[in-house]
Amino acid sequence: MTRRRFDPLRPLRLARALVAHSFSEYAAYRMEMVFWVVGGTLPLFMMFLWIELAEQRATGSFSAADFAAYFLLVFLVRHMTPFVPVPELERAIRHGELSAQLLRPLDPYWPMSASQLMDIAHRLPITVPVVIVGMIWSGAWQVIAFEDWPLLVLAVFGAILLHYNLLYCAGLAAFWMERVRGFEGLMWNGYFVLGGGLAPIALFPDLVQQIIVWSPFRYMISFPIEIAIGRVAPADMWFGFALLTFWVAFSIGLMRLLWHRGLRRYAAYGS
């Protein structure tokens, strides 16, 4: 029996193959992607609403330009975290499709992750021009803290990991439950309302703000945007990143725990 030689480049080749496969799948449905982006324009409607309110009355420390910058970035971040692993996992587990996936030499987590990353890549060419035009039209670019953009990129990356892994955990609940779509709805409400998608968290009552700061939802939308518009004090920046790191590690750890325990249950039923 011949021993397989160790190939240090094999993970890179696997990653490239996954990305290429996912890219070809999404490229085949370009118009569908346009419809998905258009369907995610709620932040833009909220922007016009809050700009109108800011022009009529005082709205905390937010000006019309602040609201424009905030909700344009909500629109962008929203389309960088559009993950939908819950229905895919539910279908794979409940209908036995997972059995075929387990025969492959790669954890199903990775092909699905590559697919989601390609989803983001196909949305950006549509969403980024919208944000740039909106920033120029509204003058919102003047409130952007460009010097903090390296930290913004790091915060967005953390938001992507956190949102994806929490939704993956919700999907893995299908090992124990018949229907898990309700978890997706709860996650969406928490993500968009408590995450700052409907209004900046700074406008919430103080007690609500204190609760949200400790929750994972702030770090999926609001925290990256607060960095982008210069509304995170240096002393609070590292506290925010520490909590973001904690929630990302927690979501990954919980996901792996549910996966291994769910597999044992799945095998016990002979699926």
Beta strands, then each sheet from edge to edge (+ up, - down):
end
